[in-house]
Amino acid sequence: MVKILLISLIILTLLNFGFTDVSYPKKTKSILILYEGKTRLGENYPVLELLEKYLRHFDVSIESRYIEEIPSTVSSYDYIFYLGLQDRRLTVDLLRNISKAKKLVWIEANVKQYAYYSGWKDFEDYGYKTGYGSILYKGESISFDLESPVYIAYPRDRKDLAFIYNYTEKTPLVWEKRNFWFFGRLDFRDNSFLVFFDLLHDILKEDHKDDRKILLLLDEVTPLTSAEKLRKLLLSHCCEDISINLVVYPKVKQFRNIHYIGENKALIEVLKLVEEHNGAIILGSYSIRGDIDTSIKEGLLILGRLEIFPIAFKLPDSSIETYSKASKSFKLLVYEGLLSINSPKVVAYPINMNGYSLSDPVGYNYLLKRALEFRVLRDAIIGITFPSYASTDKLRELISDIRTLGYRFLELRNEPFRVESEYVKVVNINGKKLVNNNIPPLEETFLQKVFETFISYLRLILIVAISLFALIIFYLIRGKRKLYETGDKI
């Protein structure tokens, strides 16, 4: 009987192990970028820097090495990206090392040398060519600059993923061969980057769902903004059932005078209504790079004393220095970039359209064209700034046109915001905005104290003077009445 019980216990234990749902931590994929130059020959456009930056769109760790410094442990990386921006003769040892990569993504030049080393037969290499007007990808035609050079090379045995088109014939732009992917062009100034980053979802096996969003920012809210005009614009905005993302600049310099937003009492009331109706206030700054820390601290203090608390920060420039400094205070950043990027510290949302211009109808059509082309990126976020002084009709037109393209509107208030500064902490906990405000009262200057002391004494002097004046009037009236009565008796 004991043996039967032991056997039963063992079987139950084994079954329990067999059906237990074992979960493993998600592994961050490692990428090694090998480069011969950080820019194209004769240019200073930072292709490598931007590639490193925008790869943060995915859950990856990134390391970059000059081609001469290639590590011997290439096979330890999940992916090798070869950035061939310049022609170069590759050594056999180098090719042998690269060939050990688990998965290899090759960008532009020198691919012929790798093909010969790998024994690919019937490999055709035409070098850089121009004159292509569009990219054909997933049944869509995307505009392309005729003067942009594309590296044309391909084996016979391949799977084509995208084509470049010159109005007469299509030529392979992106193709795949086993664990190898080739891109004939990567640049962030043309639409080649859209194809590149959409295909990276498949290459890196990150299944981002098709969800295209727009971040619409009502921008340029300053101390000089008309509260009444802004109120009308916000009412129109709300009627479209879209949450508000408002960029506020706490102070502005006009000529030699500095104006603070607290001086515009009517505007403060409007901003507080935005807060009450779950809108998002974004701190804006006109600051230069070196003064961004002071600008953020001052902006949070100015708005915090008015009980207005931003949840995101709009970068005044796109430098790495500004980005790094701002990330110490804000988890959500809005920046002039092309793609949304994510890191343990920061979620950055792009402003990648040219912005809405009141005086440029051609520019508006171009904006819509860009938004249409961005749809090839399966999880695209387009960012558009709309001036706070524009008309409600123009805003509704923009909203309608963007909706027609299939975008949904991004609500920053629902994102994982976190703000940390010396005196203010703001965080999103389960969809609720929680604020810890320890801002000290505004310290008065010596002149302000002297002025207030003078005012207090002046108030006392006025009270005494008015009292004396009243007494004098009283006695004058009384004396006049007595004199009148004496005259009657006479």
PECOR-V464813 format. One record per pair of residues at least 24 apart in sequence whose C-alpha atoms are under 8 Angstrom apart, sorted by sequence separation. I is the first residue (numbers start at 1). J is the second residue. D is the distance in whole Angstrom. If there is no record, write none. Layout:
i & j & d
I & J & D
I & J & D
This chain:
i & j & d
74 & 98 & 7
77 & 101 & 7
78 & 102 & 6
79 & 103 & 5
80 & 104 & 5
81 & 105 & 5
82 & 106 & 5
83 & 107 & 5
84 & 108 & 5
85 & 109 & 6
127 & 151 & 5
128 & 152 & 6
137 & 161 & 7
138 & 162 & 8
72 & 97 & 7
75 & 100 & 6
77 & 102 & 7
78 & 103 & 7
79 & 104 & 6
80 & 105 & 6
81 & 106 & 6
82 & 107 & 6
83 & 108 & 7
84 & 109 & 5
92 & 117 & 8
126 & 151 & 7
127 & 152 & 5
137 & 162 & 5
221 & 246 & 8
74 & 100 & 7
75 & 101 & 5
79 & 105 & 7
81 & 107 & 8
84 & 110 & 7
126 & 152 & 5
127 & 153 & 7
136 & 162 & 6
137 & 163 & 7
218 & 244 & 8
221 & 247 & 6
222 & 248 & 6
223 & 249 & 7
74 & 101 & 6
75 & 102 & 6
125 & 152 & 6
126 & 153 & 6
135 & 162 & 7
136 & 163 & 5
217 & 244 & 8
218 & 245 & 6
219 & 246 & 6
220 & 247 & 6
221 & 248 & 5
222 & 249 & 5
223 & 250 & 7
281 & 308 & 8
283 & 310 & 6
289 & 316 & 8
125 & 153 & 4
135 & 163 & 6
136 & 164 & 6
217 & 245 & 5
218 & 246 & 5
219 & 247 & 5
220 & 248 & 7
221 & 249 & 6
222 & 250 & 6
223 & 251 & 6
281 & 309 & 7
282 & 310 & 5
283 & 311 & 8
288 & 316 & 7
289 & 317 & 7
356 & 384 & 7
31 & 60 & 7
33 & 62 & 7
35 & 64 & 8
37 & 66 & 8
124 & 153 & 6
125 & 154 & 7
135 & 164 & 5
136 & 165 & 7
216 & 245 & 7
217 & 246 & 6
218 & 247 & 6
219 & 248 & 7
220 & 249 & 7
222 & 251 & 7
223 & 252 & 7
281 & 310 & 5
282 & 311 & 6
283 & 312 & 6
284 & 313 & 6
285 & 314 & 7
287 & 316 & 7
353 & 382 & 7
355 & 384 & 5
356 & 385 & 6
357 & 386 & 8
29 & 59 & 7
30 & 60 & 6
31 & 61 & 6
32 & 62 & 6
33 & 63 & 6
34 & 64 & 6
35 & 65 & 6
36 & 66 & 6
123 & 153 & 7
124 & 154 & 5
134 & 164 & 6
135 & 165 & 6
217 & 247 & 7
222 & 252 & 7
244 & 274 & 7
280 & 310 & 7
281 & 311 & 6
282 & 312 & 5
283 & 313 & 5
284 & 314 & 5
285 & 315 & 7
286 & 316 & 6
289 & 319 & 8
292 & 322 & 7
296 & 326 & 8
352 & 382 & 6
353 & 383 & 6
354 & 384 & 7
355 & 385 & 5
356 & 386 & 5
28 & 59 & 6
29 & 60 & 5
30 & 61 & 5
31 & 62 & 5
32 & 63 & 5
33 & 64 & 5
34 & 65 & 5
35 & 66 & 5
36 & 67 & 6
123 & 154 & 6
124 & 155 & 6
133 & 164 & 8
134 & 165 & 5
153 & 184 & 8
280 & 311 & 7
281 & 312 & 7
282 & 313 & 5
283 & 314 & 6
284 & 315 & 7
285 & 316 & 6
350 & 381 & 7
351 & 382 & 7
352 & 383 & 5
353 & 384 & 6
355 & 386 & 6
356 & 387 & 7
371 & 402 & 8
28 & 60 & 5
29 & 61 & 6
30 & 62 & 6
31 & 63 & 6
32 & 64 & 6
33 & 65 & 6
34 & 66 & 6
35 & 67 & 5
123 & 155 & 4
132 & 164 & 6
133 & 165 & 6
134 & 166 & 7
152 & 184 & 6
282 & 314 & 7
284 & 316 & 7
289 & 321 & 7
293 & 325 & 7
349 & 381 & 8
350 & 382 & 7
351 & 383 & 4
352 & 384 & 7
358 & 390 & 7
28 & 61 & 7
32 & 65 & 7
34 & 67 & 5
122 & 155 & 6
123 & 156 & 7
132 & 165 & 5
133 & 166 & 6
151 & 184 & 5
162 & 195 & 8
246 & 279 & 8
248 & 281 & 7
250 & 283 & 8
275 & 308 & 7
289 & 322 & 6
292 & 325 & 7
293 & 326 & 7
350 & 383 & 6
351 & 384 & 6
368 & 401 & 8
372 & 405 & 7
121 & 155 & 7
122 & 156 & 6
132 & 166 & 4
133 & 167 & 7
150 & 184 & 5
151 & 185 & 6
244 & 278 & 8
245 & 279 & 6
246 & 280 & 6
247 & 281 & 6
248 & 282 & 6
249 & 283 & 6
250 & 284 & 8
292 & 326 & 7
349 & 383 & 8
351 & 385 & 7
368 & 402 & 7
371 & 405 & 8
48 & 83 & 8
120 & 155 & 7
121 & 156 & 8
131 & 166 & 6
132 & 167 & 8
150 & 185 & 5
224 & 259 & 8
243 & 278 & 7
244 & 279 & 5
245 & 280 & 5
246 & 281 & 5
247 & 282 & 5
248 & 283 & 5
249 & 284 & 5
272 & 307 & 8
34 & 70 & 7
149 & 185 & 8
223 & 259 & 6
243 & 279 & 6
244 & 280 & 6
245 & 281 & 6
246 & 282 & 6
247 & 283 & 6
248 & 284 & 5
249 & 285 & 6
272 & 308 & 7
223 & 260 & 6
224 & 261 & 8
243 & 280 & 8
245 & 282 & 7
247 & 284 & 6
249 & 286 & 8
271 & 308 & 8
223 & 261 & 4
268 & 306 & 8
222 & 261 & 7
223 & 262 & 7
227 & 266 & 6
231 & 270 & 7
223 & 263 & 7
224 & 264 & 8
227 & 267 & 5
230 & 270 & 8
262 & 302 & 8
340 & 380 & 8
112 & 153 & 8
223 & 264 & 6
226 & 267 & 7
261 & 302 & 8
339 & 380 & 7
340 & 381 & 7
108 & 150 & 8
109 & 151 & 6
111 & 153 & 8
225 & 267 & 7
339 & 381 & 7
108 & 151 & 5
227 & 270 & 7
41 & 85 & 7
223 & 267 & 8
262 & 306 & 7
32 & 77 & 7
40 & 85 & 5
41 & 86 & 6
145 & 190 & 7
31 & 77 & 6
34 & 80 & 7
39 & 85 & 7
40 & 86 & 6
144 & 190 & 7
30 & 77 & 5
31 & 78 & 6
32 & 79 & 6
33 & 80 & 6
34 & 81 & 6
35 & 82 & 6
36 & 83 & 7
37 & 84 & 8
38 & 85 & 8
144 & 191 & 6
30 & 78 & 5
31 & 79 & 5
32 & 80 & 5
33 & 81 & 5
34 & 82 & 5
35 & 83 & 5
36 & 84 & 7
37 & 85 & 6
143 & 191 & 7
144 & 192 & 8
251 & 299 & 8
29 & 78 & 6
30 & 79 & 6
31 & 80 & 6
32 & 81 & 6
33 & 82 & 6
34 & 83 & 6
35 & 84 & 6
36 & 85 & 7
37 & 86 & 7
142 & 191 & 7
250 & 299 & 6
29 & 79 & 8
31 & 81 & 7
33 & 83 & 7
35 & 85 & 8
36 & 86 & 7
249 & 299 & 8
36 & 88 & 8
250 & 302 & 7
250 & 303 & 7
135 & 192 & 8
137 & 195 & 7
247 & 314 & 8
106 & 180 & 7
108 & 182 & 7
104 & 179 & 6
105 & 180 & 6
106 & 181 & 6
107 & 182 & 6
108 & 183 & 6
109 & 184 & 8
103 & 179 & 5
104 & 180 & 5
105 & 181 & 5
106 & 182 & 5
107 & 183 & 5
108 & 184 & 5
102 & 179 & 7
103 & 180 & 6
104 & 181 & 6
105 & 182 & 6
106 & 183 & 6
107 & 184 & 6
108 & 185 & 6
105 & 183 & 8
107 & 185 & 7
108 & 186 & 8
107 & 186 & 7
332 & 416 & 8
331 & 416 & 8
332 & 417 & 6
331 & 417 & 6
332 & 418 & 7
330 & 417 & 8
331 & 418 & 5
330 & 418 & 6
331 & 419 & 7
330 & 419 & 5
329 & 419 & 6
330 & 420 & 7
329 & 420 & 5
328 & 420 & 8
329 & 421 & 6
311 & 413 & 8
312 & 417 & 7
311 & 417 & 6
311 & 418 & 7
312 & 419 & 8
311 & 419 & 6
310 & 419 & 8
311 & 426 & 7
311 & 427 & 8
309 & 426 & 7
304 & 424 & 8
301 & 423 & 8
297 & 421 & 7
300 & 424 & 7
297 & 422 & 8
309 & 435 & 8
280 & 411 & 8
280 & 412 & 6
280 & 413 & 5
304 & 437 & 7
215 & 349 & 8
279 & 413 & 7
305 & 439 & 7
278 & 413 & 7
304 & 439 & 7
215 & 351 & 8
305 & 441 & 8
50 & 188 & 8
301 & 439 & 7
47 & 187 & 7
47 & 188 & 8
58 & 206 & 8
188 & 338 & 8
233 & 388 & 7
237 & 392 & 8
236 & 392 & 6
240 & 396 & 8
233 & 390 & 8
230 & 388 & 6
233 & 391 & 7
237 & 395 & 7
230 & 389 & 7
233 & 392 & 5
236 & 395 & 8
237 & 396 & 7
240 & 399 & 8
229 & 389 & 7
232 & 392 & 7
236 & 396 & 7
233 & 395 & 8
212 & 375 & 7
225 & 388 & 8
226 & 389 & 8
225 & 389 & 8
212 & 378 & 7
213 & 379 & 8
215 & 381 & 7
217 & 383 & 8
219 & 385 & 6
245 & 411 & 7
211 & 378 & 6
212 & 379 & 5
213 & 380 & 6
214 & 381 & 5
215 & 382 & 6
216 & 383 & 6
217 & 384 & 6
218 & 385 & 6
219 & 386 & 6
220 & 387 & 6
221 & 388 & 6
242 & 409 & 7
244 & 411 & 8
245 & 412 & 7
210 & 378 & 5
211 & 379 & 5
212 & 380 & 5
213 & 381 & 5
214 & 382 & 5
215 & 383 & 5
216 & 384 & 5
217 & 385 & 5
218 & 386 & 5
219 & 387 & 5
220 & 388 & 6
243 & 411 & 6
209 & 378 & 7
210 & 379 & 5
211 & 380 & 7
212 & 381 & 6
213 & 382 & 6
214 & 383 & 6
215 & 384 & 6
216 & 385 & 6
217 & 386 & 6
218 & 387 & 6
219 & 388 & 6
208 & 378 & 7
209 & 379 & 7
214 & 384 & 8
216 & 386 & 7
218 & 388 & 6
208 & 379 & 7
29 & 204 & 8
198 & 376 & 7
198 & 377 & 5
194 & 374 & 7
197 & 377 & 7
198 & 378 & 6
195 & 376 & 7
194 & 376 & 7
195 & 377 & 7
194 & 377 & 6
214 & 407 & 6
216 & 409 & 7
212 & 406 & 7
213 & 407 & 5
214 & 408 & 6
215 & 409 & 6
216 & 410 & 8
212 & 407 & 5
213 & 408 & 5
214 & 409 & 5
215 & 410 & 5
211 & 407 & 8
212 & 408 & 7
213 & 409 & 6
214 & 410 & 6
215 & 411 & 7
213 & 410 & 6
143 & 373 & 8
142 & 373 & 6
140 & 376 & 8
138 & 376 & 8
137 & 376 & 8
57 & 339 & 7
57 & 340 & 6
58 & 341 & 8
57 & 341 & 4
58 & 342 & 7
54 & 339 & 6
56 & 341 & 5
57 & 342 & 6
54 & 340 & 8
55 & 341 & 8
56 & 342 & 5
54 & 341 & 6
56 & 343 & 7
53 & 341 & 8
